[in-house]
Amino acid sequence: MSQRSAEIPLSRAGQARKSDPAQVAQRAYERFVQRGGEHGHDQEDWLEAEKELGHQ
C-alpha cells in the first residue's frame, strides 16, 4: 500500500515556505500599533500576520 505524504504549501520558487517568527512578530506588532495599542488581540494579530505573510 502506498502512503501519501502531507501536502505542503509551496512558495513561488517551488519550495516550502518556512515561517519566520521575527517577521510574523513584527507584522503582529504593527497591527497592534495600528489598532491604537489596544490589548487583548495578540492571538488574532499573530494569525492575521501569518496569513498576510503567507506563512503556515
mmJSON file of the N, C-alpha and C atoms, coordinates in Angstrom:
{"data_MODEL":{"atom_site":{
"group_PDB":["ATOM","ATOM","ATOM","ATOM","ATOM","ATOM","ATOM","ATOM","ATOM","ATOM","ATOM","ATOM","ATOM","ATOM","ATOM","ATOM","ATOM","ATOM","ATOM","ATOM","ATOM","ATOM","ATOM","ATOM","ATOM","ATOM","ATOM","ATOM","ATOM","ATOM","ATOM","ATOM","ATOM","ATOM","ATOM","ATOM","ATOM","ATOM","ATOM","ATOM","ATOM","ATOM","ATOM","ATOM","ATOM","ATOM","ATOM","ATOM","ATOM","ATOM","ATOM","ATOM","ATOM","ATOM","ATOM","ATOM","ATOM","ATOM","ATOM","ATOM","ATOM","ATOM","ATOM","ATOM","ATOM","ATOM","ATOM","ATOM","ATOM","ATOM","ATOM","ATOM","ATOM","ATOM","ATOM","ATOM","ATOM","ATOM","ATOM","ATOM","ATOM","ATOM","ATOM","ATOM","ATOM","ATOM","ATOM","ATOM","ATOM","ATOM","ATOM","ATOM","ATOM","ATOM","ATOM","ATOM","ATOM","ATOM","ATOM","ATOM","ATOM","ATOM","ATOM","ATOM","ATOM","ATOM","ATOM","ATOM","ATOM","ATOM","ATOM","ATOM","ATOM","ATOM","ATOM","ATOM","ATOM","ATOM","ATOM","ATOM","ATOM","ATOM","ATOM","ATOM","ATOM","ATOM","ATOM","ATOM","ATOM","ATOM","ATOM","ATOM","ATOM","ATOM","ATOM","ATOM","ATOM","ATOM","ATOM","ATOM","ATOM","ATOM","ATOM","ATOM","ATOM","ATOM","ATOM","ATOM","ATOM","ATOM","ATOM","ATOM","ATOM","ATOM","ATOM","ATOM","ATOM","ATOM","ATOM","ATOM","ATOM","ATOM","ATOM","ATOM","ATOM","ATOM","ATOM","ATOM"],
"id":[1,2,3,4,5,6,7,8,9,10,11,12,13,14,15,16,17,18,19,20,21,22,23,24,25,26,27,28,29,30,31,32,33,34,35,36,37,38,39,40,41,42,43,44,45,46,47,48,49,50,51,52,53,54,55,56,57,58,59,60,61,62,63,64,65,66,67,68,69,70,71,72,73,74,75,76,77,78,79,80,81,82,83,84,85,86,87,88,89,90,91,92,93,94,95,96,97,98,99,100,101,102,103,104,105,106,107,108,109,110,111,112,113,114,115,116,117,118,119,120,121,122,123,124,125,126,127,128,129,130,131,132,133,134,135,136,137,138,139,140,141,142,143,144,145,146,147,148,149,150,151,152,153,154,155,156,157,158,159,160,161,162,163,164,165,166,167,168],
"type_symbol":["N","C","C","N","C","C","N","C","C","N","C","C","N","C","C","N","C","C","N","C","C","N","C","C","N","C","C","N","C","C","N","C","C","N","C","C","N","C","C","N","C","C","N","C","C","N","C","C","N","C","C","N","C","C","N","C","C","N","C","C","N","C","C","N","C","C","N","C","C","N","C","C","N","C","C","N","C","C","N","C","C","N","C","C","N","C","C","N","C","C","N","C","C","N","C","C","N","C","C","N","C","C","N","C","C","N","C","C","N","C","C","N","C","C","N","C","C","N","C","C","N","C","C","N","C","C","N","C","C","N","C","C","N","C","C","N","C","C","N","C","C","N","C","C","N","C","C","N","C","C","N","C","C","N","C","C","N","C","C","N","C","C","N","C","C","N","C","C"],
"label_atom_id":["N","CA","C","N","CA","C","N","CA","C","N","CA","C","N","CA","C","N","CA","C","N","CA","C","N","CA","C","N","CA","C","N","CA","C","N","CA","C","N","CA","C","N","CA","C","N","CA","C","N","CA","C","N","CA","C","N","CA","C","N","CA","C","N","CA","C","N","CA","C","N","CA","C","N","CA","C","N","CA","C","N","CA","C","N","CA","C","N","CA","C","N","CA","C","N","CA","C","N","CA","C","N","CA","C","N","CA","C","N","CA","C","N","CA","C","N","CA","C","N","CA","C","N","CA","C","N","CA","C","N","CA","C","N","CA","C","N","CA","C","N","CA","C","N","CA","C","N","CA","C","N","CA","C","N","CA","C","N","CA","C","N","CA","C","N","CA","C","N","CA","C","N","CA","C","N","CA","C","N","CA","C","N","CA","C","N","CA","C","N","CA","C","N","CA","C"],
"label_alt_id":[null,null,null,null,null,null,null,null,null,null,null,null,null,null,null,null,null,null,null,null,null,null,null,null,null,null,null,null,null,null,null,null,null,null,null,null,null,null,null,null,null,null,null,null,null,null,null,null,null,null,null,null,null,null,null,null,null,null,null,null,null,null,null,null,null,null,null,null,null,null,null,null,null,null,null,null,null,null,null,null,null,null,null,null,null,null,null,null,null,null,null,null,null,null,null,null,null,null,null,null,null,null,null,null,null,null,null,null,null,null,null,null,null,null,null,null,null,null,null,null,null,null,null,null,null,null,null,null,null,null,null,null,null,null,null,null,null,null,null,null,null,null,null,null,null,null,null,null,null,null,null,null,null,null,null,null,null,null,null,null,null,null,null,null,null,null,null,null],
"label_comp_id":["MET","MET","MET","SER","SER","SER","GLN","GLN","GLN","ARG","ARG","ARG","SER","SER","SER","ALA","ALA","ALA","GLU","GLU","GLU","ILE","ILE","ILE","PRO","PRO","PRO","LEU","LEU","LEU","SER","SER","SER","ARG","ARG","ARG","ALA","ALA","ALA","GLY","GLY","GLY","GLN","GLN","GLN","ALA","ALA","ALA","ARG","ARG","ARG","LYS","LYS","LYS","SER","SER","SER","ASP","ASP","ASP","PRO","PRO","PRO","ALA","ALA","ALA","GLN","GLN","GLN","VAL","VAL","VAL","ALA","ALA","ALA","GLN","GLN","GLN","ARG","ARG","ARG","ALA","ALA","ALA","TYR","TYR","TYR","GLU","GLU","GLU","ARG","ARG","ARG","PHE","PHE","PHE","VAL","VAL","VAL","GLN","GLN","GLN","ARG","ARG","ARG","GLY","GLY","GLY","GLY","GLY","GLY","GLU","GLU","GLU","HIS","HIS","HIS","GLY","GLY","GLY","HIS","HIS","HIS","ASP","ASP","ASP","GLN","GLN","GLN","GLU","GLU","GLU","ASP","ASP","ASP","TRP","TRP","TRP","LEU","LEU","LEU","GLU","GLU","GLU","ALA","ALA","ALA","GLU","GLU","GLU","LYS","LYS","LYS","GLU","GLU","GLU","LEU","LEU","LEU","GLY","GLY","GLY","HIS","HIS","HIS","GLN","GLN","GLN"],
"label_asym_id":["A","A","A","A","A","A","A","A","A","A","A","A","A","A","A","A","A","A","A","A","A","A","A","A","A","A","A","A","A","A","A","A","A","A","A","A","A","A","A","A","A","A","A","A","A","A","A","A","A","A","A","A","A","A","A","A","A","A","A","A","A","A","A","A","A","A","A","A","A","A","A","A","A","A","A","A","A","A","A","A","A","A","A","A","A","A","A","A","A","A","A","A","A","A","A","A","A","A","A","A","A","A","A","A","A","A","A","A","A","A","A","A","A","A","A","A","A","A","A","A","A","A","A","A","A","A","A","A","A","A","A","A","A","A","A","A","A","A","A","A","A","A","A","A","A","A","A","A","A","A","A","A","A","A","A","A","A","A","A","A","A","A","A","A","A","A","A","A"],
"label_entity_id":["1","1","1","1","1","1","1","1","1","1","1","1","1","1","1","1","1","1","1","1","1","1","1","1","1","1","1","1","1","1","1","1","1","1","1","1","1","1","1","1","1","1","1","1","1","1","1","1","1","1","1","1","1","1","1","1","1","1","1","1","1","1","1","1","1","1","1","1","1","1","1","1","1","1","1","1","1","1","1","1","1","1","1","1","1","1","1","1","1","1","1","1","1","1","1","1","1","1","1","1","1","1","1","1","1","1","1","1","1","1","1","1","1","1","1","1","1","1","1","1","1","1","1","1","1","1","1","1","1","1","1","1","1","1","1","1","1","1","1","1","1","1","1","1","1","1","1","1","1","1","1","1","1","1","1","1","1","1","1","1","1","1","1","1","1","1","1","1"],
"label_seq_id":[1,1,1,2,2,2,3,3,3,4,4,4,5,5,5,6,6,6,7,7,7,8,8,8,9,9,9,10,10,10,11,11,11,12,12,12,13,13,13,14,14,14,15,15,15,16,16,16,17,17,17,18,18,18,19,19,19,20,20,20,21,21,21,22,22,22,23,23,23,24,24,24,25,25,25,26,26,26,27,27,27,28,28,28,29,29,29,30,30,30,31,31,31,32,32,32,33,33,33,34,34,34,35,35,35,36,36,36,37,37,37,38,38,38,39,39,39,40,40,40,41,41,41,42,42,42,43,43,43,44,44,44,45,45,45,46,46,46,47,47,47,48,48,48,49,49,49,50,50,50,51,51,51,52,52,52,53,53,53,54,54,54,55,55,55,56,56,56],
"pdbx_PDB_ins_code":[null,null,null,null,null,null,null,null,null,null,null,null,null,null,null,null,null,null,null,null,null,null,null,null,null,null,null,null,null,null,null,null,null,null,null,null,null,null,null,null,null,null,null,null,null,null,null,null,null,null,null,null,null,null,null,null,null,null,null,null,null,null,null,null,null,null,null,null,null,null,null,null,null,null,null,null,null,null,null,null,null,null,null,null,null,null,null,null,null,null,null,null,null,null,null,null,null,null,null,null,null,null,null,null,null,null,null,null,null,null,null,null,null,null,null,null,null,null,null,null,null,null,null,null,null,null,null,null,null,null,null,null,null,null,null,null,null,null,null,null,null,null,null,null,null,null,null,null,null,null,null,null,null,null,null,null,null,null,null,null,null,null,null,null,null,null,null,null],
"Cartn_x":[0.835,0.0,0.888,0.571,1.346,0.863,1.8,1.447,1.731,0.808,0.998,1.494,2.466,2.941,1.963,1.981,1.102,1.463,0.449,0.698,1.237,2.279,2.913,2.766,2.195,2.09,3.471,3.542,4.818,4.857,6.014,6.2,6.322,6.421,6.552,7.79,8.811,10.048,9.929,8.792,8.573,9.102,9.507,10.0,9.017,8.939,8.051,8.487,7.534,7.851,7.912,9.015,9.18,8.742,8.071,7.616,8.793,8.958,9.997,9.316,9.465,8.778,9.079,10.27,10.611,9.771,9.572,8.747,7.29,6.801,5.415,5.226,6.173,6.079,6.066,6.906,6.954,5.617,5.044,3.764,2.635,2.663,1.646,1.738,2.955,3.148,2.62,2.866,2.355,0.832,0.185,-1.281,-1.729,-1.009,-1.29,-1.217,-0.164,0.023,-1.071,-1.402,-2.444,-3.793,-4.009,-5.263,-5.229,-4.149,-4.055,-3.505,-2.838,-2.236,-3.232,-4.399,-5.427,-5.008,-4.926,-4.505,-5.661,-5.301,-6.311,-6.549,-5.767,-5.948,-4.67,-3.799,-2.492,-2.576,-3.44,-3.551,-4.109,-5.121,-5.701,-4.647,-3.879,-2.829,-1.802,-1.41,-0.396,-0.917,-2.135,-2.695,-2.9,-3.354,-3.535,-2.185,-1.183,0.16,0.683,0.463,0.881,0.188,-1.109,-1.86,-1.299,-1.1,-0.611,0.755,1.585,2.937,3.009,1.893,1.859,2.541,2.575,3.229,2.184,2.634,1.752,2.184],
"Cartn_y":[-1.172,0.0,1.247,2.186,3.419,4.461,5.147,6.223,7.554,8.481,9.828,10.733,11.531,12.5,13.663,14.366,15.525,16.581,17.241,18.311,19.521,20.114,21.288,22.45,23.583,24.744,25.156,25.508,25.882,27.367,27.942,29.339,29.428,30.63,30.821,30.137,30.019,29.383,27.864,27.349,25.914,25.228,25.981,25.406,25.727,24.818,25.048,26.319,27.143,28.401,28.174,28.53,28.39,29.68,29.52,30.669,31.31,32.601,33.345,34.072,33.56,34.162,35.646,36.089,37.509,38.377,37.927,38.689,38.699,37.546,37.458,38.36,38.327,39.164,40.643,41.043,42.444,42.874,42.044,42.39,42.396,41.45,41.418,42.687,43.13,44.363,45.569,45.602,46.702,46.751,45.599,45.551,46.097,45.73,46.205,47.733,48.296,49.749,50.426,49.866,50.446,50.484,49.54,49.48,50.43,51.161,52.114,51.502,50.37,49.743,49.033,48.723,48.035,46.586,46.215,44.864,43.867,42.585,41.528,40.907,41.302,40.769,40.125,39.709,39.199,37.961,37.023,35.808,36.135,36.978,37.406,38.113,39.005,39.722,38.752,37.771,36.805,35.995,35.471,34.642,35.443,36.676,37.516,37.87,38.106,38.394,37.197,35.994,34.79,34.708,34.989,34.96,35.981,37.208,38.283,37.961,37.307,36.992,35.667,34.958,33.694,32.559,32.617,31.585,30.596,29.399,28.346,27.898],
"Cartn_z":[0.0,0.0,0.0,-0.823,-0.963,0.041,0.67,1.591,0.923,1.068,0.522,1.628,1.31,2.297,2.358,3.458,3.62,2.588,2.077,1.112,1.852,1.318,1.915,0.946,1.411,0.52,0.019,-1.232,-1.828,-2.136,-2.031,-2.402,-3.916,-4.426,-5.875,-6.426,-5.63,-6.075,-6.063,-5.583,-5.566,-4.329,-3.333,-2.094,-0.983,-0.028,1.107,1.823,2.183,2.851,4.353,4.955,6.392,7.067,8.169,8.928,9.66,9.493,10.205,11.364,12.566,13.708,13.898,13.551,13.712,12.78,11.544,10.597,11.04,11.496,11.954,13.169,14.096,15.293,14.933,13.988,13.559,12.974,12.116,11.486,12.514,13.449,14.502,15.353,15.642,16.41,15.635,14.331,13.505,13.564,13.545,13.651,15.011,16.068,17.42,17.485,16.91,16.909,16.086,14.932,14.074,14.784,15.696,16.437,17.633,17.812,18.909,20.188,20.073,21.245,22.147,21.609,22.397,22.646,23.917,24.294,24.146,24.126,24.107,22.745,21.744,20.391,19.868,20.779,20.367,19.488,19.83,19.016,17.635,17.595,16.315,15.458,16.071,15.339,14.77,15.569,15.124,13.935,14.057,12.986,11.704,11.832,10.65,10.02,10.848,10.329,9.54,10.06,9.329,7.971,7.952,6.684,5.702,6.185,5.319,4.726,5.513,5.062,4.308,4.255,3.523,4.246,5.566,6.362,6.838,7.066,7.572,8.934],
"occupancy":[1.0,1.0,1.0,1.0,1.0,1.0,1.0,1.0,1.0,1.0,1.0,1.0,1.0,1.0,1.0,1.0,1.0,1.0,1.0,1.0,1.0,1.0,1.0,1.0,1.0,1.0,1.0,1.0,1.0,1.0,1.0,1.0,1.0,1.0,1.0,1.0,1.0,1.0,1.0,1.0,1.0,1.0,1.0,1.0,1.0,1.0,1.0,1.0,1.0,1.0,1.0,1.0,1.0,1.0,1.0,1.0,1.0,1.0,1.0,1.0,1.0,1.0,1.0,1.0,1.0,1.0,1.0,1.0,1.0,1.0,1.0,1.0,1.0,1.0,1.0,1.0,1.0,1.0,1.0,1.0,1.0,1.0,1.0,1.0,1.0,1.0,1.0,1.0,1.0,1.0,1.0,1.0,1.0,1.0,1.0,1.0,1.0,1.0,1.0,1.0,1.0,1.0,1.0,1.0,1.0,1.0,1.0,1.0,1.0,1.0,1.0,1.0,1.0,1.0,1.0,1.0,1.0,1.0,1.0,1.0,1.0,1.0,1.0,1.0,1.0,1.0,1.0,1.0,1.0,1.0,1.0,1.0,1.0,1.0,1.0,1.0,1.0,1.0,1.0,1.0,1.0,1.0,1.0,1.0,1.0,1.0,1.0,1.0,1.0,1.0,1.0,1.0,1.0,1.0,1.0,1.0,1.0,1.0,1.0,1.0,1.0,1.0,1.0,1.0,1.0,1.0,1.0,1.0],
"B_iso_or_equiv":[0.0,0.0,0.0,0.0,0.0,0.0,0.0,0.0,0.0,0.0,0.0,0.0,0.0,0.0,0.0,0.0,0.0,0.0,0.0,0.0,0.0,0.0,0.0,0.0,0.0,0.0,0.0,0.0,0.0,0.0,0.0,0.0,0.0,0.0,0.0,0.0,0.0,0.0,0.0,0.0,0.0,0.0,0.0,0.0,0.0,0.0,0.0,0.0,0.0,0.0,0.0,0.0,0.0,0.0,0.0,0.0,0.0,0.0,0.0,0.0,0.0,0.0,0.0,0.0,0.0,0.0,0.0,0.0,0.0,0.0,0.0,0.0,0.0,0.0,0.0,0.0,0.0,0.0,0.0,0.0,0.0,0.0,0.0,0.0,0.0,0.0,0.0,0.0,0.0,0.0,0.0,0.0,0.0,0.0,0.0,0.0,0.0,0.0,0.0,0.0,0.0,0.0,0.0,0.0,0.0,0.0,0.0,0.0,0.0,0.0,0.0,0.0,0.0,0.0,0.0,0.0,0.0,0.0,0.0,0.0,0.0,0.0,0.0,0.0,0.0,0.0,0.0,0.0,0.0,0.0,0.0,0.0,0.0,0.0,0.0,0.0,0.0,0.0,0.0,0.0,0.0,0.0,0.0,0.0,0.0,0.0,0.0,0.0,0.0,0.0,0.0,0.0,0.0,0.0,0.0,0.0,0.0,0.0,0.0,0.0,0.0,0.0,0.0,0.0,0.0,0.0,0.0,0.0],
"pdbx_formal_charge":[null,null,null,null,null,null,null,null,null,null,null,null,null,null,null,null,null,null,null,null,null,null,null,null,null,null,null,null,null,null,null,null,null,null,null,null,null,null,null,null,null,null,null,null,null,null,null,null,null,null,null,null,null,null,null,null,null,null,null,null,null,null,null,null,null,null,null,null,null,null,null,null,null,null,null,null,null,null,null,null,null,null,null,null,null,null,null,null,null,null,null,null,null,null,null,null,null,null,null,null,null,null,null,null,null,null,null,null,null,null,null,null,null,null,null,null,null,null,null,null,null,null,null,null,null,null,null,null,null,null,null,null,null,null,null,null,null,null,null,null,null,null,null,null,null,null,null,null,null,null,null,null,null,null,null,null,null,null,null,null,null,null,null,null,null,null,null,null],
"auth_seq_id":[1,1,1,2,2,2,3,3,3,4,4,4,5,5,5,6,6,6,7,7,7,8,8,8,9,9,9,10,10,10,11,11,11,12,12,12,13,13,13,14,14,14,15,15,15,16,16,16,17,17,17,18,18,18,19,19,19,20,20,20,21,21,21,22,22,22,23,23,23,24,24,24,25,25,25,26,26,26,27,27,27,28,28,28,29,29,29,30,30,30,31,31,31,32,32,32,33,33,33,34,34,34,35,35,35,36,36,36,37,37,37,38,38,38,39,39,39,40,40,40,41,41,41,42,42,42,43,43,43,44,44,44,45,45,45,46,46,46,47,47,47,48,48,48,49,49,49,50,50,50,51,51,51,52,52,52,53,53,53,54,54,54,55,55,55,56,56,56],
"auth_comp_id":["MET","MET","MET","SER","SER","SER","GLN","GLN","GLN","ARG","ARG","ARG","SER","SER","SER","ALA","ALA","ALA","GLU","GLU","GLU","ILE","ILE","ILE","PRO","PRO","PRO","LEU","LEU","LEU","SER","SER","SER","ARG","ARG","ARG","ALA","ALA","ALA","GLY","GLY","GLY","GLN","GLN","GLN","ALA","ALA","ALA","ARG","ARG","ARG","LYS","LYS","LYS","SER","SER","SER","ASP","ASP","ASP","PRO","PRO","PRO","ALA","ALA","ALA","GLN","GLN","GLN","VAL","VAL","VAL","ALA","ALA","ALA","GLN","GLN","GLN","ARG","ARG","ARG","ALA","ALA","ALA","TYR","TYR","TYR","GLU","GLU","GLU","ARG","ARG","ARG","PHE","PHE","PHE","VAL","VAL","VAL","GLN","GLN","GLN","ARG","ARG","ARG","GLY","GLY","GLY","GLY","GLY","GLY","GLU","GLU","GLU","HIS","HIS","HIS","GLY","GLY","GLY","HIS","HIS","HIS","ASP","ASP","ASP","GLN","GLN","GLN","GLU","GLU","GLU","ASP","ASP","ASP","TRP","TRP","TRP","LEU","LEU","LEU","GLU","GLU","GLU","ALA","ALA","ALA","GLU","GLU","GLU","LYS","LYS","LYS","GLU","GLU","GLU","LEU","LEU","LEU","GLY","GLY","GLY","HIS","HIS","HIS","GLN","GLN","GLN"],
"auth_asym_id":["A","A","A","A","A","A","A","A","A","A","A","A","A","A","A","A","A","A","A","A","A","A","A","A","A","A","A","A","A","A","A","A","A","A","A","A","A","A","A","A","A","A","A","A","A","A","A","A","A","A","A","A","A","A","A","A","A","A","A","A","A","A","A","A","A","A","A","A","A","A","A","A","A","A","A","A","A","A","A","A","A","A","A","A","A","A","A","A","A","A","A","A","A","A","A","A","A","A","A","A","A","A","A","A","A","A","A","A","A","A","A","A","A","A","A","A","A","A","A","A","A","A","A","A","A","A","A","A","A","A","A","A","A","A","A","A","A","A","A","A","A","A","A","A","A","A","A","A","A","A","A","A","A","A","A","A","A","A","A","A","A","A","A","A","A","A","A","A"],
"auth_atom_id":["N","CA","C","N","CA","C","N","CA","C","N","CA","C","N","CA","C","N","CA","C","N","CA","C","N","CA","C","N","CA","C","N","CA","C","N","CA","C","N","CA","C","N","CA","C","N","CA","C","N","CA","C","N","CA","C","N","CA","C","N","CA","C","N","CA","C","N","CA","C","N","CA","C","N","CA","C","N","CA","C","N","CA","C","N","CA","C","N","CA","C","N","CA","C","N","CA","C","N","CA","C","N","CA","C","N","CA","C","N","CA","C","N","CA","C","N","CA","C","N","CA","C","N","CA","C","N","CA","C","N","CA","C","N","CA","C","N","CA","C","N","CA","C","N","CA","C","N","CA","C","N","CA","C","N","CA","C","N","CA","C","N","CA","C","N","CA","C","N","CA","C","N","CA","C","N","CA","C","N","CA","C","N","CA","C","N","CA","C","N","CA","C","N","CA","C"],
"pdbx_PDB_model_num":[1,1,1,1,1,1,1,1,1,1,1,1,1,1,1,1,1,1,1,1,1,1,1,1,1,1,1,1,1,1,1,1,1,1,1,1,1,1,1,1,1,1,1,1,1,1,1,1,1,1,1,1,1,1,1,1,1,1,1,1,1,1,1,1,1,1,1,1,1,1,1,1,1,1,1,1,1,1,1,1,1,1,1,1,1,1,1,1,1,1,1,1,1,1,1,1,1,1,1,1,1,1,1,1,1,1,1,1,1,1,1,1,1,1,1,1,1,1,1,1,1,1,1,1,1,1,1,1,1,1,1,1,1,1,1,1,1,1,1,1,1,1,1,1,1,1,1,1,1,1,1,1,1,1,1,1,1,1,1,1,1,1,1,1,1,1,1,1]
}}}
